[in-house]
Amino acid sequence: ASVIRRRKMIMKDHPEIRQLFGHEPLTAVIVLLVSAIQFSFLPWIGSAPSWLYWLCTYVVSGTLTHTSQLLNHEISHNLCFGSDNLNANLAIGIIANLCTGVPSSVAFRYYHYEHIYYQGVLGTDTDIHPRSRSRY
């Protein structure tokens, strides 16, 4: 796969990058904090004035939902608890996904693996569209 070749080339030219490898359990704390902030709006936002509702939806919820999706991307690489703790990574991914309202964390994980492994391979890489669809 091209990812493996690219990684070997980068490691050869920049071995110091290896120091940056590893997991970061603090990600779980960030997931819990972002989710808690999102859920703290539930008891009162429905009765808030319309302008405040839309402002919070756009600025606060939009930002935090995007942050949750970014956290899920990192978690899909097992960067929260490491690859030896798959169930913990799956669980924190599901928690990060709760406030988005669309259950995508687990499915994204496998979809994303396919994209990473077959990156740039037309017809296999899930992020590359065939030419027949590129006209639209």
N, C-alpha and C positions, 0 to 999 in steps of 0.2 A: 504494500500500500504506500501511496505517496507520503502519507503522514509519517510513517516509520523512517523513510529515507530522509525526509526533511528534518526530523528530529535528530537523526544521526549526524547530519551535516551541521546543524546548529551546535550540537554538543561538541563536535570536533573543533569548530571555530571559537566557541565560547564555553569552555568547561565550567566557568564560574556560575553559570546558570543553574547547575545542579544544586547549589545552595538554596535556591528558591523553591525547589520541589518539596512536596509534602502536603499534609492536610492541615486544616485550620479549624479546630473545634469552636473558636470564637464565632464562627459562622452561625452556629446554633443559637447563640445569644442574640445575634443580630436578627435572625429569623423570628425568635420569640418576641423581641422588642418591636419589630416592624408589624408583626401580626397583632400584638397587643394594642398598638396605636390604632391600627385599622379597626379592630373590634370595639375599641373604646368609643367610637363614633355611633355605634348602633343604638344605644339607648336614647340618644337625644337628636340625632341628625334629621329624623323624620319630622320632627316638630319645629325645626329651625326655619327661619325666614328663607324664602326661595333663593335670594341672592347668596346667602351663606351656604345653603345646601349645594348650589352649583359651584361656588368657589372651592369649598372643601372637596367636592367630588373631583373637580378638575386638578387642583393644585396638590392637595394632600393625598387623596386616594389614588390619583393618577401616578404620582411620584412613587408612592409606596407599593402600588401594584407592580409597577415596572421594576422596582427594587426586588420585589419577591420573585419575579420571573428571572432576574439576573442571579439571585441567590440559588434558584432552582437549577440554573445552568451549571453553576459551580458544584452544586450537590450532585448533579448527574454524573460528574467526573469523580465522585467519591472524595471530594476535597474537604468535606466537613469532618468526617470521622475516620477517613482512610478506607482503603479497599477491603480491609479485614472485617469491617463493620457494616456490611451491606444493608442489613435490616435497620440499623440506626440511621443511615443515610436516606433510605426509603422513607422512614417515618418523619424525619425532619423535612424532607422534600414535600411530603403530604401536608405537613403543618404550614410550610411556606406557601403552599398552593391554596389553602383554605379560603383566604380572603379574596382570591381572584374570582371565585364563584364557578370556575370551570375546572373540573378534575383532569388535569393534564400532566401532573408531575411524573407519574410512573410511565405513562406512554411516551412522554417527551424523552425520558432517559434512554429508551431503546431506539427511538427514532433518531436521536442525536448520535448514539453510538454508530449507527449505520452511516450517517453523514460523515462522521470523523474517519471511520475506517475506509470508506469509499470516496473520500473527498476528491472532487473534480472528475469523477467517472460518470460520464453521461449515461443516463438510464438507470444508474444505481445510486448515485449521490442524491439524496432526497431534497437537497437544496438547489440542484441544477435542473432547470426546466428544459424539456426537449424543444428543438427548434420549432416544431409545429405549434407550440403554445406561446412562443416568444412574440408572435405577430400580434397577439391580443393585448 
